[in-house]
Amino acid sequence: MAGVKALMVLSFSGAIGLTFLMLGCALEDYGIYWPLFVLIFYVISPIPYFIAKRVTYDSDATSSACLELAYFFTTGIVVSAFGLPVILARVDVIKWGACGLVLASNAVIFLTILGFFLVFEGGDDFSWEQW
C-alpha cells in the first residue's frame, strides 16, 4: 500500500511541475511556447540510467564505470534543462517571469523523477523493473 501512496504523490508532483511549465508558456504576458523544449530533457534524462542498469551485470558492486558514465550524462542533461530557459531569457526570446516558472517546473519534475527511482529502486515485488 505504501507503493500506491508514493505513486499518487509522484503523479501529483508531476502534474504540479507540468502546470508550472504550461503557465510559463501560456500566460497572456508570456504567450510564447519555446520553453516547451524542456520536455525533451524530461524524457531523455532517465535513459542513460536505464541503459546502464541493463548493461551492468554485477549487481553486488556499488559503482561501476558504466553506471558512473550514466550519472555523468544524466547530470549533463539536467544542467542543460536548467540552462535552456536562462539562455532563452537572456537573449530576450522569453521573459524572465516565464524563465522562473520553467525553472520551478524543472526543479519539481526532476525531483519527481528522482523520487520515482528512489521509491521503486528496491528489488522487491513492487519495482519499476517489472514495467
C-alpha positions in Angstrom: 0.0 0.0 0.0 3.0 2.3 0.6 3.9 2.0 -3.1 0.4 3.2 -4.2 0.6 6.2 -1.9 4.1 7.0 -3.3 2.8 6.7 -6.8 -0.1 9.0 -6.0 2.3 11.6 -4.6 4.7 11.3 -7.5 1.9 11.7 -10.0 0.6 14.8 -8.2 4.0 16.4 -8.1 4.5 15.7 -11.8 1.2 17.3 -12.5 2.3 20.4 -10.5 5.5 20.6 -12.4 3.8 20.4 -15.8 1.4 23.1 -14.6 4.3 25.4 -13.9 5.6 24.7 -17.4 2.3 25.4 -19.0 1.9 28.6 -17.1 5.3 29.7 -18.2 4.3 29.2 -21.8 0.6 30.1 -21.9 0.0 33.1 -19.6 -1.1 36.2 -21.5 2.0 38.2 -20.6 4.4 35.4 -21.8 2.5 33.7 -24.7 5.4 32.0 -26.4 6.0 28.3 -26.4 9.7 27.9 -26.7 10.1 26.7 -23.1 8.3 23.5 -24.1 11.6 22.2 -25.5 12.5 21.2 -21.9 10.0 18.4 -22.3 12.7 16.7 -24.4 15.1 16.8 -21.4 12.4 15.3 -19.1 12.0 12.4 -21.5 15.7 11.7 -22.1 17.0 12.2 -18.6 16.3 8.7 -17.3 17.5 6.9 -20.5 21.3 6.7 -19.6 20.4 5.2 -16.2 18.1 2.6 -17.8 20.7 1.6 -20.3 23.4 1.4 -17.6 21.2 -0.8 -15.4 20.6 -3.2 -18.3 24.3 -3.3 -19.3 25.7 -3.7 -15.8 25.6 -7.3 -14.8 27.3 -7.1 -11.5 24.6 -6.1 -9.0 26.9 -6.5 -6.0 29.2 -3.6 -6.9 28.2 -0.3 -5.5 29.6 1.5 -8.5 30.8 0.7 -12.0 32.2 2.6 -14.8 29.1 2.3 -16.9 26.9 3.5 -14.1 29.2 6.4 -13.4 29.1 7.4 -17.1 25.3 7.2 -17.0 25.3 9.6 -14.0 27.6 11.9 -15.9 25.3 12.0 -18.9 22.2 12.4 -16.7 23.8 15.3 -14.9 24.6 17.0 -18.2 21.0 16.6 -19.4 19.7 18.1 -16.1 22.1 21.0 -16.2 21.1 21.6 -19.9 17.4 21.6 -18.9 18.1 24.3 -16.3 20.3 26.3 -18.7 17.9 26.4 -21.7 15.3 28.8 -20.2 18.1 31.0 -18.8 19.7 31.3 -22.2 16.3 31.9 -23.8 15.5 34.7 -21.3 19.0 36.2 -21.7 18.6 36.6 -25.5 15.0 38.0 -24.9 13.2 35.2 -26.6 11.1 34.6 -23.4 10.5 36.9 -20.4 12.2 36.4 -17.1 8.9 35.5 -15.4 8.4 32.7 -17.8 12.0 31.6 -17.1 11.3 31.5 -13.4 8.2 29.3 -13.9 10.1 27.0 -16.2 13.0 26.7 -13.6 10.4 25.9 -10.9 8.9 23.3 -13.2 12.4 21.8 -13.8 13.0 21.5 -10.1 9.7 19.8 -9.4 9.8 17.4 -12.4 13.4 16.3 -11.8 12.7 15.8 -8.1 9.8 13.7 -9.1 11.9 11.6 -11.4 14.5 11.2 -8.6 11.7 10.3 -6.2 10.4 7.7 -8.7 13.8 6.0 -8.8 14.3 6.1 -5.0 10.8 4.7 -4.3 10.8 1.9 -6.9 14.6 1.1 -6.9 14.3 -1.8 -4.5 14.4 -5.4 -5.7 11.1 -6.2 -4.1 7.9 -7.2 -5.9 6.9 -3.6 -6.4 9.6 -2.1 -8.5 9.8 -0.3 -11.8 11.7 -3.1 -13.4 8.5 -5.1 -13.8 7.1 -2.5 -16.2 
